[in-house]
């Protein structure tokens, strides 16, 4: 599957957005305030946004939950329906643009769109490309028992199981190794 630079940026953005959600009632929200939202947009080079406000934060948190649902969708039909609703509500308006030193690419959000609509349109379309290509199973959650972070499996053989092989993957492999050693010694 060919993934353009724009699609990859949108995928990184949606994964990071979903992963800002608290995993339970005791965890902190990764987007606790407007300042954190502004930092998120700067960190992901989200263009064409104005001054952010509390209503923007609330709207982004709401679509974050909808994106999380897409990563949890049981099948392509369900994911497609969720993506269609999200993208349609954003008032998608595809247009070619070349800005900030980037070559021609497509923005799916309408000019002057809110940040939530911007993210819903661009990130929703990036996820839509995976459904169209029959690759929706690449939209995953970490299989570590104590981690449910979202990620997109871009491995050649679709075998990635953990959000980060250095943290979750290694931690589980070390735990399994120690358990085997303990069993062999006992």
C-alpha positions in Angstrom: 0.0 0.0 0.0 1.4 3.4 -1.0 1.2 5.9 1.8 1.9 9.5 0.8 3.6 11.9 3.1 0.3 13.6 3.9 -1.4 10.4 4.7 1.5 9.4 7.0 1.3 12.7 8.8 -2.4 12.3 9.3 -2.0 8.8 10.5 0.6 9.9 13.0 -1.7 12.7 14.1 -4.7 10.5 14.6 -2.7 7.8 16.5 -1.2 10.4 18.8 -4.6 12.1 19.3 -6.3 8.8 20.2 -3.4 8.0 22.6 -4.0 11.3 24.5 -7.2 9.9 25.9 -6.9 8.6 29.5 -7.1 4.8 29.6 -9.2 4.9 32.7 -10.7 7.3 35.4 -7.4 7.4 37.3 -5.2 8.4 34.3 -4.5 12.0 33.3 -5.9 13.3 30.0 -3.1 14.0 27.5 -5.1 17.1 26.4 -5.9 18.7 29.7 -6.2 22.3 28.5 -6.1 24.6 25.5 -2.3 25.1 25.9 -1.8 21.3 25.6 -4.0 21.3 22.5 -2.0 24.1 21.0 1.2 22.2 21.7 -0.3 19.1 20.1 -1.1 21.1 16.9 2.4 22.6 16.8 4.0 19.2 17.3 2.0 17.8 14.4 2.4 20.8 12.2 -1.4 21.2 11.8 -1.9 24.1 9.4 -4.6 26.7 8.9 -5.9 26.9 12.5 -6.7 30.1 14.3 -6.7 30.9 18.0 -7.8 27.8 20.0 -10.5 28.0 22.6 -12.2 25.8 25.2 -14.9 24.9 22.7 -12.1 23.7 20.3 -10.7 21.5 23.1 -14.1 20.0 23.8 -14.8 19.3 20.1 -11.3 17.7 19.6 -11.9 15.5 22.7 -15.2 14.4 21.2 -13.7 13.4 17.8 -10.9 11.8 19.7 -13.4 9.4 21.1 -14.9 8.8 17.7 -11.5 8.0 16.3 -10.9 5.6 19.1 -14.0 3.8 18.1 -12.6 3.3 14.6 -9.5 1.6 16.0 -11.9 -0.7 18.0 -14.2 -1.4 15.1 -14.9 -5.2 14.7 -14.9 -5.1 10.9 -14.4 -2.9 7.8 -18.2 -2.2 7.4 -18.4 -0.8 10.9 -15.2 1.2 10.5 -16.4 2.6 7.1 -19.7 3.7 8.6 -17.9 5.5 11.5 -15.4 7.1 9.1 -18.2 8.2 6.8 -20.1 9.9 9.6 -17.0 11.6 10.9 -15.8 12.9 7.5 -19.4 14.0 6.4 -19.9 15.9 9.7 -16.6 17.8 9.0 -17.9 19.2 5.7 -15.1 17.7 3.7 -13.9 19.9 0.9 -10.9 18.3 -0.9 -8.5 20.9 -2.4 -5.0 20.9 -3.8 -2.5 23.0 -2.0 1.2 23.6 -1.7 2.3 25.5 1.4 5.1 25.7 3.9 7.6 24.2 1.5 5.6 21.1 0.8 4.8 19.9 -2.8 1.2 19.6 -4.0 -1.0 17.6 -1.7 -4.7 17.4 -0.8 -6.3 19.0 2.2 -9.8 17.6 2.9 -11.0 20.2 5.4 -12.8 23.3 4.3 -11.0 26.6 4.4 -11.6 28.2 7.8 -12.7 24.9 9.4 -12.5 24.4 13.1 -9.6 22.3 14.4 -12.0 19.4 15.1 -13.3 19.5 11.6 -9.8 19.8 10.2 -8.7 16.7 12.1 -11.9 14.8 11.3 -11.5 15.5 7.6 -7.8 14.9 7.1 -7.3 12.1 9.6 -10.6 10.5 8.7 -9.6 10.3 5.0 -6.3 8.8 6.0 -8.1 6.0 7.8 -10.5 5.7 4.9 -7.6 4.9 2.6 -6.8 1.9 4.8 -10.4 0.6 4.6 -10.5 1.1 0.8 -7.2 -0.8 0.5 -8.6 -3.7 2.6 -6.0 -2.9 5.3 -8.2 -1.8 8.2 -6.8 -4.6 10.3 -3.6 -2.5 10.4 -5.4 -0.1 12.7 -4.6 -1.7 16.0 -4.4 -1.5 19.7 -1.3 -2.7 21.6 -1.6 -6.3 22.8 0.4 -5.7 26.0 -2.1 -6.5 28.9 -1.5 -3.2 30.6 -1.4 -1.0 27.4 -4.2 -0.3 24.9 -2.4 2.4 22.9 -3.4 2.8 19.3 -1.0 2.3 16.4 -0.9 1.6 12.7 0.9 -1.5 11.8 3.0 -0.6 8.8 5.1 -3.7 8.9 5.4 -5.6 5.6 3.8 -8.8 7.0 1.2 -7.2 9.3 2.8 -8.8 12.3 3.3 -5.9 14.7 1.6 -6.5 18.0 2.8 -3.7 20.3 2.7 0.0 20.2 6.4 0.2 20.8 8.7 -2.8 20.6 11.3 -1.1 22.9 8.8 -0.6 25.7 5.8 -2.9 25.6 7.4 -5.6 23.4 10.7 -5.8 25.3 8.9 -5.7 28.7 6.7 -8.7 27.8 9.5 -10.6 26.3 11.7 -10.1 29.4 8.8 -11.1 31.6 8.2 -14.3 29.6 12.0 -15.1 29.6 12.1 -14.7 33.4 9.0 -16.8 33.9 10.6 -19.6 31.7 13.8 -19.4 33.7 12.0 -19.5 37.0 10.0 -22.5 35.9 13.1 -24.3 34.6 14.9 -23.6 37.9 12.0 -24.7 40.1 
